[in-house]
Amino acid sequence: MSSALDRLKNLTNKISSYEFARKNNLVTLRALFSEIGIDKKVEKFEDIFLFKAINLSGASLLEENLGEIKEGKYFQILAISYDKTAKVKSKNTSLAYFGRVENVDTLLKDSVVEFIIRYRFEKSFITLEHYHDMISGFGEKSE
């Protein structure tokens, strides 16, 4: 019995730590939204989650070389939107352009990389909630 109780406690702790991390992430993400100038292109903070994805050109987002610049590239935040009724389904929109990556201030570059990672963290929760809602109806259909 103690083993089952311990597993439940561990699971509860993990879930609450994710929720705490998510809340803190949103606070920092909102601050970065203004700090790096996304608010100039996207009026409301919540609207960034309407994009299918947000990517970065000019620096790596891979874990093993996170933030490493790609010489000769332009540093830019790109949002991908998707419209299934349009002739061209996918559309890239520049949310922020900073020029040649070699000329971008290191602190700004790091803030932009942090923004993208924090955005993806929150976006993963939104996606998880979406699919949780979708599968919740399957058990009811067979009854």
WODA-V945799 format. One record per residue. N is the residue number from 0. RES is the residue in three letters. SS is DSSP state (hx for helix, st for strand, lp for the rest). PHI is phi in whole degrees, 0 to 359 (* if undefined). PSI is psi as a letter, one per 40 degrees, with the letter a starting at -180 (999 if undefined). Layout:
{{N & RES & SS & PHI & PSI} {N & RES & SS & PHI & PSI}}
This chain:
{{0 & MET & lp & * & d} {1 & SER & hx & 298 & d} {2 & SER & hx & 296 & d} {3 & ALA & hx & 294 & d} {4 & LEU & hx & 294 & d} {5 & ASP & hx & 297 & d} {6 & ARG & hx & 296 & d} {7 & LEU & hx & 296 & d} {8 & LYS & hx & 298 & d} {9 & ASN & hx & 297 & d} {10 & LEU & hx & 297 & d} {11 & THR & hx & 298 & d} {12 & ASN & hx & 298 & d} {13 & LYS & hx & 294 & d} {14 & ILE & hx & 297 & d} {15 & SER & hx & 292 & d} {16 & SER & hx & 290 & d} {17 & TYR & hx & 295 & d} {18 & GLU & hx & 294 & d} {19 & PHE & hx & 296 & d} {20 & ALA & hx & 297 & d} {21 & ARG & hx & 296 & d} {22 & LYS & hx & 297 & d} {23 & ASN & hx & 295 & d} {24 & ASN & hx & 299 & d} {25 & LEU & hx & 297 & d} {26 & VAL & hx & 297 & d} {27 & THR & hx & 292 & d} {28 & LEU & hx & 299 & d} {29 & ARG & hx & 298 & d} {30 & ALA & hx & 294 & d} {31 & LEU & hx & 295 & d} {32 & PHE & hx & 308 & d} {33 & SER & hx & 279 & d} {34 & GLU & hx & 303 & d} {35 & ILE & lp & 263 & e} {36 & GLY & lp & 90 & e} {37 & ILE & hx & 295 & d} {38 & ASP & hx & 296 & e} {39 & LYS & hx & 283 & d} {40 & LYS & lp & 253 & d} {41 & VAL & lp & 239 & h} {42 & GLU & lp & 297 & d} {43 & LYS & lp & 252 & h} {44 & PHE & hx & 308 & d} {45 & GLU & hx & 299 & d} {46 & ASP & hx & 291 & e} {47 & ILE & hx & 295 & d} {48 & PHE & hx & 277 & e} {49 & LEU & hx & 282 & d} {50 & PHE & lp & 288 & i} {51 & LYS & lp & 295 & d} {52 & ALA & st & 199 & i} {53 & ILE & st & 231 & h} {54 & ASN & st & 239 & i} {55 & LEU & st & 227 & h} {56 & SER & st & 249 & i} {57 & GLY & lp & 102 & e} {58 & ALA & st & 213 & i} {59 & SER & lp & 281 & i} {60 & LEU & lp & 246 & e} {61 & LEU & lp & 282 & i} {62 & GLU & hx & 302 & d} {63 & GLU & hx & 287 & e} {64 & ASN & hx & 218 & f} {65 & LEU & lp & 305 & h} {66 & GLY & lp & 84 & e} {67 & GLU & lp & 294 & h} {68 & ILE & st & 284 & i} {69 & LYS & lp & 248 & g} {70 & GLU & lp & 312 & h} {71 & GLY & lp & 83 & e} {72 & LYS & lp & 261 & i} {73 & TYR & st & 262 & i} {74 & PHE & st & 269 & h} {75 & GLN & st & 206 & i} {76 & ILE & st & 262 & h} {77 & LEU & st & 241 & h} {78 & ALA & st & 256 & h} {79 & ILE & st & 250 & h} {80 & SER & st & 246 & i} {81 & TYR & st & 226 & h} {82 & ASP & lp & 231 & h} {83 & LYS & lp & 291 & e} {84 & THR & lp & 268 & e} {85 & ALA & lp & 281 & i} {86 & LYS & lp & 295 & d} {87 & VAL & lp & 261 & h} {88 & LYS & lp & 291 & d} {89 & SER & st & 253 & h} {90 & LYS & st & 224 & h} {91 & ASN & st & 263 & h} {92 & THR & st & 233 & h} {93 & SER & st & 283 & h} {94 & LEU & st & 267 & d} {95 & ALA & st & 196 & h} {96 & TYR & st & 237 & h} {97 & PHE & st & 242 & e} {98 & GLY & st & 89 & a} {99 & ARG & st & 298 & h} {100 & VAL & hx & 298 & d} {101 & GLU & hx & 294 & d} {102 & ASN & hx & 264 & e} {103 & VAL & lp & 279 & h} {104 & ASP & lp & 302 & h} {105 & THR & hx & 300 & d} {106 & LEU & hx & 295 & d} {107 & LEU & hx & 295 & d} {108 & LYS & hx & 303 & d} {109 & ASP & hx & 296 & d} {110 & SER & hx & 294 & d} {111 & VAL & hx & 294 & d} {112 & VAL & hx & 299 & d} {113 & GLU & hx & 299 & d} {114 & PHE & hx & 303 & d} {115 & ILE & hx & 298 & d} {116 & ILE & hx & 296 & d} {117 & ARG & hx & 294 & d} {118 & TYR & hx & 300 & d} {119 & ARG & hx & 296 & d} {120 & PHE & hx & 300 & d} {121 & GLU & hx & 294 & d} {122 & LYS & hx & 300 & d} {123 & SER & hx & 294 & d} {124 & PHE & hx & 295 & d} {125 & ILE & hx & 298 & d} {126 & THR & hx & 296 & d} {127 & LEU & hx & 301 & d} {128 & GLU & hx & 297 & d} {129 & HIS & hx & 300 & d} {130 & TYR & hx & 289 & d} {131 & HIS & hx & 298 & d} {132 & ASP & hx & 296 & d} {133 & MET & hx & 295 & d} {134 & ILE & hx & 280 & e} {135 & SER & hx & 297 & d} {136 & GLY & lp & 278 & e} {137 & PHE & hx & 295 & d} {138 & GLY & hx & 295 & d} {139 & GLU & hx & 288 & d} {140 & LYS & hx & 293 & d} {141 & SER & lp & 277 & e} {142 & GLU & lp & 277 & 999}}
